[in-house]
Amino acid sequence: MTNVVDYKMLVDGVWIGASDDKTFDSINPATGQVWARVPEATAADVDIAVRAADRAFHDGPWAKMSPTERGHCLRRLAELLAGHSEQLGHTEAVDTGKMLKETRWQAKYIAEFFHFYAGCADKIHGDTLPIDKPDLFVFTDREPLGVIAAVVPWNSQLFLSAVKIGPALAAGNTVVMKASEHASAAMLEFGKLIKEAGIPDGVVNIITGHGDPCGKALTSHPLVARISFTGGPIAARHVLHNSAENFAEVSLELGGKSPIIVFDDANIESAVNGAVAGIFGAAGQSCVAGSRLYLHEDIADEFLARMKTAAESILIGDPLAEETQMGPLCTVGQRDVIEREVAHAVSEGGHILSGGKRPDGLDGIYFEPTIIECPRQDLRIVDTELFGPVVSVLRFRDEAEVLALANDTKHGLAAGIFTRDSARSIRMAKAVRAGIVWVNTYRAVSPIAEFGGVKGSGYGRESGFQAVYDYTRPKTIWMNTSDEPLGAVFVSR
């Protein structure tokens, strides 16, 4: 193990290791080699971080800053992110296997999210209430909640840091963020910009470690007021259980098995491009990956022929190379699950049209872009999130049938609809049970638009202006405007 980078955690403005000096290795998925060491936080380390955030919330300079001053800090952070996008993107590409041209662009684009929330900071306000009692003036104020526990996965950690830290800080909260144990480095590099942006010590803390004890100690800590979690449903159940210890507010974004529906009147070229990008972009390692593809029977053969050609022309390789179009998976465990589920789908009658195996000549954690046509909806792969470049394809006859198929899932994060019929697109968008619906496009995001799911994809929303209010609570204030003394309550009659 040569040239291994040693990282530290950011706690109360200081870079520290774990209190017992334990670390864990981070693997470069493109090579399979250890490239970094990261502290393995103990429960005691988590307690130190949360108490630092609590002090910063109540007693530090952050508590005394005006909303406009907080906005200035977020704006400086945005500018620093844009200026360091090349470095941040490179670190994330090495640590996760995502393509450099994607991580570099994403690191630069998330600056827009911090700019957006910088502008929101001094737009938070309460209301005056037309109360039904004389001589009383009643109004509400919006207060920050306190310490926010933010838990992010590895696959879009800089984006998720923006949609969690941005609104939380705009509202005046402080944050303890747990980076993913699978790829923590980009979050720790991001942490180096916090102090430079003028954000006081303790306002943003970044810890690293495993779900137990690190994640458990964080999400159950008595000083945590809100938990913002993005990840899988198994971990989410633990988070909900842990929150019973502190009664923290909770929001969950849990991924999905998103359908892309292509009608017979769709622009085939556009729909193929959308479907390819929707499932093979980021090697399918996206919570909104379009991993269920429903094709009208009249255009299915042509569509699949085009999609197969596109999939087989994707250049797989080194994520740092500009010519690469798809990189590796992040973990060996992911690949093992994908291989098992693809084999099981074949045993149930699924037919592999393209891919289905590891590519030849590559040593990292790679898997080919894979298209599986499924004869029935009840194949296990149709409703199992693989988090990889595998799409399950089914055919349909009419709108009613495909709507039933699309909604026949425990998930509900996103959906895509391709049709030239505007009335149909509105009907379908309203009827599909998903938190996000794209029509004749896919995977578009913006700081202005809310993001989140329904059913097994979680609850709560991130991004958009409303997210700022989710990090506040209303306080109702009653004022008596009369000069007359209050009447006696206990009067002898």
C-alpha positions in Angstrom: 0.0 0.0 0.0 2.0 3.0 -1.3 0.9 6.6 -1.4 -2.1 6.0 0.8 -3.8 9.2 1.9 -4.6 9.6 5.7 -7.7 11.6 6.4 -9.0 13.1 9.6 -12.5 14.1 10.7 -13.7 17.7 11.1 -15.0 18.3 14.7 -15.3 21.8 16.2 -13.0 23.3 13.5 -10.2 20.8 14.2 -9.1 17.8 12.2 -9.0 14.8 14.5 -8.6 11.0 14.3 -10.7 8.5 16.2 -10.2 8.5 19.9 -8.9 4.9 19.8 -6.9 5.6 16.6 -8.8 3.1 14.6 -9.1 3.5 10.9 -10.6 1.7 7.9 -9.4 1.5 4.3 -11.0 3.1 1.3 -10.7 1.2 -2.0 -10.3 2.7 -5.5 -13.0 0.7 -7.4 -11.1 1.1 -10.7 -8.1 -0.7 -9.4 -9.3 -2.6 -6.4 -6.4 -1.1 -4.4 -6.4 0.7 -1.1 -5.8 4.4 -1.7 -6.9 6.1 1.6 -7.4 5.5 5.3 -10.3 7.1 7.2 -11.0 7.4 11.0 -13.5 4.9 12.4 -15.4 7.1 14.8 -16.5 5.7 18.2 -19.7 6.6 20.1 -17.5 8.9 22.2 -16.3 10.7 19.1 -19.8 11.2 17.9 -20.8 12.7 21.3 -17.9 15.2 21.1 -19.1 16.3 17.6 -22.7 16.7 18.6 -21.8 18.6 21.7 -19.6 20.9 19.6 -22.5 21.5 17.2 -24.8 22.2 20.2 -22.4 24.8 21.6 -22.1 26.4 18.3 -25.9 26.6 18.0 -26.5 28.1 21.4 -23.4 30.0 22.4 -21.1 30.6 19.4 -20.9 33.4 16.9 -23.2 31.5 14.5 -26.1 32.0 17.0 -25.6 35.8 16.9 -25.3 36.1 13.1 -28.1 37.7 11.2 -29.8 35.7 8.4 -28.0 37.9 5.9 -24.6 37.2 7.4 -25.4 33.5 7.2 -26.3 33.9 3.6 -22.9 35.6 3.0 -21.1 32.5 4.4 -23.1 30.1 2.2 -22.3 32.3 -0.8 -18.6 32.2 -0.1 -18.9 28.4 0.3 -20.5 28.2 -3.1 -17.7 30.2 -4.7 -15.1 28.0 -3.1 -16.8 24.9 -4.3 -16.9 26.1 -7.9 -13.2 27.0 -7.6 -12.2 23.6 -6.2 -14.5 21.5 -8.4 -11.6 19.9 -10.3 -9.9 18.7 -7.1 -13.2 17.6 -5.4 -14.3 15.8 -8.6 -10.9 14.0 -8.8 -11.1 12.8 -5.2 -14.7 11.6 -5.6 -13.8 9.8 -8.9 -10.9 8.0 -7.3 -12.9 7.1 -4.2 -16.2 6.0 -5.8 -15.3 5.0 -9.4 -17.7 7.6 -10.8 -16.4 9.3 -14.0 -14.3 12.4 -13.4 -16.2 14.4 -16.0 -19.4 13.7 -14.1 -18.0 14.3 -10.6 -16.2 17.5 -11.7 -19.3 18.9 -13.3 -21.4 17.9 -10.2 -19.0 19.5 -7.8 -19.2 22.7 -9.8 -23.0 22.6 -10.2 -23.8 22.1 -6.5 -22.3 25.6 -6.0 -25.7 26.7 -7.4 -27.5 25.0 -4.6 -25.5 26.9 -2.0 -26.1 30.1 -3.9 -29.8 29.3 -3.8 -29.8 28.7 -0.1 -27.7 31.8 0.5 -30.5 33.8 -1.0 -33.1 31.9 1.1 -31.5 32.7 4.4 -33.1 36.1 4.8 -36.4 35.2 3.3 -37.6 33.0 6.2 -40.5 34.7 7.9 -43.6 34.1 10.1 -47.2 35.3 9.8 -49.6 37.6 11.5 -52.8 35.8 12.4 -56.3 37.3 12.2 -57.2 36.1 15.7 -60.8 35.8 16.8 -60.2 37.6 20.1 -60.2 41.4 20.8 -57.1 43.3 21.9 -54.7 40.4 21.0 -52.0 40.7 18.4 -50.8 37.2 17.4 -47.9 36.3 15.1 -45.6 33.4 14.4 -41.8 33.4 14.2 -39.7 30.7 12.6 -36.9 29.3 14.7 -34.1 26.9 13.7 -34.3 23.4 15.2 -30.8 23.0 16.6 -28.4 20.2 15.8 -29.1 18.4 12.5 -27.8 14.8 12.0 -27.2 14.4 8.2 -26.4 10.9 6.9 -25.4 10.6 3.3 -24.5 7.6 1.0 -21.4 7.5 -1.2 -22.9 7.9 -4.6 -23.9 11.6 -4.7 -22.4 12.8 -1.5 -21.5 16.4 -2.6 -25.0 16.9 -4.0 -26.6 15.5 -0.9 -24.4 17.7 1.3 -25.8 20.7 -0.5 -29.4 19.8 -0.1 -28.9 19.0 3.6 -26.3 21.5 4.8 -27.6 24.3 2.5 -31.1 24.7 4.0 -30.1 23.7 7.5 -27.5 26.5 7.7 -29.7 29.0 5.9 -32.2 28.4 8.7 -29.6 28.9 11.4 -29.0 25.3 12.5 -25.7 23.4 13.0 -24.8 20.1 11.4 -23.1 16.8 12.2 -22.7 15.0 8.9 -21.8 11.3 8.7 -20.0 10.5 5.5 -20.5 7.0 3.9 -18.1 4.4 5.1 -17.8 3.2 1.5 -16.3 6.5 0.2 -15.7 9.3 2.7 -12.9 11.3 1.1 -14.8 13.8 -1.0 -16.8 14.9 2.0 -13.6 15.4 4.0 -12.1 17.4 1.2 -15.3 19.5 1.1 -14.9 20.1 4.9 -11.6 21.9 4.2 -13.6 24.7 2.6 -15.9 25.3 5.7 -13.6 27.5 7.7 -12.4 29.3 4.6 -16.0 30.3 3.9 -16.2 32.0 7.2 -18.4 29.5 8.8 -17.6 29.3 12.6 -16.1 26.3 14.3 -18.6 23.6 15.3 -21.3 24.7 12.8 -20.5 22.0 10.3 -18.8 18.8 11.6 -18.0 15.8 9.4 -17.5 12.4 11.0 -16.7 9.0 9.4 -17.4 5.5 10.6 -19.8 2.6 10.3 -23.5 2.3 11.0 -22.8 0.9 14.4 -21.5 2.6 16.5 -21.1 5.8 14.6 -24.5 6.1 12.8 -26.4 4.7 15.7 -24.8 7.1 18.2 -25.5 10.0 16.0 -29.1 9.3 15.2 -30.0 8.5 18.8 -28.1 11.3 20.4 -30.3 13.3 22.8 -29.1 16.7 21.5 -30.0 15.9 17.9 -33.2 17.8 16.8 -33.6 16.5 13.2 -32.3 13.6 11.2 -31.9 13.9 7.4 -31.1 10.4 6.1 -30.4 9.2 2.6 -29.7 5.5 2.1 -31.3 2.1 2.1 -34.4 0.9 3.7 -32.7 -1.5 6.2 -30.5 1.3 7.6 -33.6 3.6 7.6 -35.4 1.2 9.9 -32.5 1.5 12.3 -32.6 5.2 12.1 -36.3 5.3 12.9 -35.7 3.0 15.9 -32.8 5.2 17.0 -34.9 8.4 16.8 -37.2 7.0 19.5 -34.4 7.9 21.9 -34.5 11.6 21.1 -37.8 12.2 19.3 -35.9 14.0 16.5 -37.8 14.9 13.4 -36.9 12.6 10.5 -36.8 12.7 6.8 -35.9 9.7 4.6 -34.8 9.4 1.0 -34.5 5.7 0.3 -34.0 5.2 -3.4 -36.3 3.4 -5.8 -37.0 1.2 -8.7 -38.1 3.9 -11.1 -40.2 3.1 -14.2 -39.6 4.7 -17.6 -42.7 4.3 -19.8 -42.4 4.7 -23.6 -45.7 4.9 -25.6 -46.0 4.1 -29.2 -46.2 7.8 -30.2 -42.9 8.8 -28.5 -39.9 10.2 -30.3 -37.9 6.9 -30.3 -34.5 8.5 -30.6 -35.2 10.8 -27.6 -36.7 8.0 -25.5 -33.8 5.6 -26.2 -31.3 8.3 -25.2 -33.3 9.0 -22.0 -33.6 5.4 -21.1 -29.8 4.8 -21.7 -28.9 7.8 -19.7 -31.4 6.9 -17.0 -30.0 3.5 -16.3 -26.4 3.5 -17.5 -25.4 7.0 -16.4 -23.3 6.7 -13.2 -23.2 3.0 -13.9 -26.8 2.8 -12.6 -25.6 3.9 -9.2 -28.3 6.6 -8.7 -31.4 6.6 -6.5 -33.5 7.7 -9.5 -32.0 5.2 -12.0 -34.7 4.2 -14.5 -34.3 0.5 -13.9 -37.8 -0.6 -15.0 -38.5 0.0 -18.7 -42.0 -0.4 -20.0 -42.3 -0.4 -23.8 -45.5 -0.3 -25.9 -45.6 -3.6 -27.8 -45.8 -1.8 -31.2 -42.4 -0.1 -30.8 -40.7 -2.5 -28.4 -38.6 -4.4 -31.0 -37.3 -1.3 -32.7 -36.6 0.4 -29.3 -34.7 -2.6 -27.9 -32.6 -2.9 -31.1 -31.5 0.7 -30.8 -31.0 0.4 -27.0 -28.9 -2.7 -27.4 -26.7 -1.0 -30.0 -26.3 2.0 -27.7 -25.5 -0.2 -24.6 -22.9 -2.2 -26.4 -21.1 0.9 -27.7 -20.6 2.4 -24.2 -16.9 2.7 -23.4 -16.2 1.1 -20.0 -12.9 1.9 -18.3 -10.8 4.2 -16.1 -13.1 6.8 -14.6 -10.3 9.4 -14.7 -10.0 9.1 -18.5 -12.0 11.7 -20.5 -13.1 9.2 -23.1 -14.6 6.8 -20.6 -18.4 6.7 -20.7 -19.0 4.3 -17.8 -16.9 3.5 -14.8 -16.9 0.7 -12.2 -19.2 -0.1 -9.4 -18.2 1.3 -6.0 -18.1 -2.0 -4.0 -17.5 -5.7 -4.5 -20.7 -6.3 -2.5 -22.7 -4.4 -5.1 -21.3 -6.5 -7.9 -22.0 -9.7 -6.0 -25.7 -8.8 -5.5 -26.1 -7.8 -9.2 -24.5 -11.1 -10.4 -26.8 -13.1 -8.1 -30.0 -11.2 -9.1 -29.2 -11.4 -12.9 -28.7 -15.2 -12.6 -31.9 -15.5 -10.6 -33.8 -13.5 -13.2 -32.6 -15.8 -16.0 -33.7 -18.8 -13.9 -37.2 -17.3 -13.7 -37.4 -16.8 -17.5 -35.7 -13.5 -18.0 -33.7 -13.1 -21.3 -30.4 -11.2 -21.4 -30.4 -9.0 -24.5 -27.1 -7.4 -23.7 -24.4 -7.5 -21.1 -25.0 -9.6 -18.0 -21.4 -10.2 -16.9 -18.1 -8.6 -16.0 -16.3 -7.0 -18.9 -13.1 -8.6 -20.1 -9.7 -7.1 -19.5 -10.6 -4.8 -16.6 -9.3 -5.5 -13.0 -11.6 -3.2 -11.1 -15.2 -3.7 -9.9 -16.9 -3.5 -13.3 -20.1 -4.8 -14.7 -21.4 -4.5 -18.3 -24.5 -2.4 -19.2 -27.2 -5.0 -19.0 -30.6 -5.3 -20.6 -32.9 -8.1 -19.4 -36.3 -8.7 -21.0 -38.7 -10.0 -18.4 -41.8 -12.1 -19.4 -43.7 -11.2 -16.3 -43.9 -8.4 -13.7 -43.5 -10.9 -10.8 -39.8 -11.6 -11.5 -37.9 -10.7 -8.4 -35.5 -8.4 -10.4 -38.4 -6.2 -11.5 -38.8 -4.7 -8.0 -35.3 -5.2 -6.5 -33.1 -2.1 -6.4 -29.7 -3.3 -7.7 -27.9 0.0 -7.8 -26.1 -0.9 -10.9 -26.3 -0.8 -14.8 -29.1 -3.3 -15.2 -32.6 -2.5 -16.7 -35.6 -4.8 -16.6 -37.8 -4.5 -19.7 -41.5 -5.4 -20.0 -44.0 -4.8 -22.8 -47.5 -3.4 -22.5 -50.6 -2.9 -24.6 -52.4 0.2 -23.3 -52.3 3.0 -20.8 -54.3 1.3 -18.1 -52.1 -1.8 -18.2 -48.8 0.1 -17.9 -50.1 2.4 -15.2 -51.0 -0.7 -13.1 -47.6 -2.2 -13.8 -45.7 1.0 -13.0 -47.5 1.4 -9.7 -47.1 -2.3 -8.8 -44.0 -1.6 -6.6 -43.0 -1.0 -3.1 -40.9 2.0 -4.3 -42.1 5.5 -5.4 -39.2 7.9 -6.0 -39.2 8.8 -9.7 -40.8 8.0 -13.0 -40.2 8.9 -16.7 -42.9 9.2 -19.4 -42.2 9.5 -23.1 -45.1 10.4 -25.3 -46.1 13.2 -27.7 -49.7 13.2 -26.4 -49.8 16.1 -23.9 -53.1 15.1 -22.4 -51.8 11.6 -21.8 -48.6 12.8 -20.2 -50.6 14.9 -17.7 -52.9 12.0 -16.9 -50.0 9.6 -16.4 -47.9 12.1 -14.4 -50.8 12.6 -12.0 -51.6 8.9 -11.7 -48.1 7.4 -11.3 -47.3 7.1 -7.6 -43.9 8.7 -7.4 -42.5 11.9 -5.9 -40.8 13.0 -9.2 -42.1 12.6 -12.7 -40.1 13.5 -15.8 -41.9 13.8 -19.1 -39.8 13.4 -22.3 -36.6 13.9 -20.3 -34.9 12.2 -17.3 -32.6 12.8 -14.3 -32.9 16.6 -14.5 -32.3 18.4 -11.1 -32.4 22.0 -9.9 -32.0 23.7 -6.5 -35.4 25.2 -7.2 -37.3 21.9 -7.5 -38.2 19.6 -4.6 -36.9 16.1 -4.5 -38.2 13.1 -2.6 -40.4 10.0 -2.8 -43.4 8.1 -1.5 -44.1 4.6 -0.2 -40.9 2.7 0.3 -38.8 5.5 -1.1 -39.3 7.5 2.1 -40.9 10.7 3.1 -39.9 14.4 3.3 -38.5 16.6 0.6 -35.1 18.0 -0.2 -34.2 21.0 -2.4 -36.5 23.9 -3.1 -37.4 26.8 -0.9 -39.8 24.7 1.3 -36.8 22.6 2.5 -35.6 25.6 4.5 -38.9 25.7 6.4 -38.4 22.0 7.1 -35.4 22.9 9.2 -37.4 25.4 11.3 -40.3 25.2 13.7 -43.0 27.9 14.2 -43.4 29.7 17.5 -46.7 31.4 18.2 -46.5 34.7 20.1 -49.6 36.4 21.7 -49.5 40.1 22.7 -52.2 41.9 24.6 -52.5 45.4 23.1 -55.0 46.7 25.6 -54.0 49.2 28.4 -56.8 47.7 30.6 -55.7 45.2 33.3 -56.6 41.6 32.7 -59.8 40.6 34.4 -59.6 38.6 37.6 -60.0 34.9 37.0 -61.2 33.9 40.5 -63.9 36.3 41.6 -66.4 35.6 44.3 -70.0 36.0 43.2 
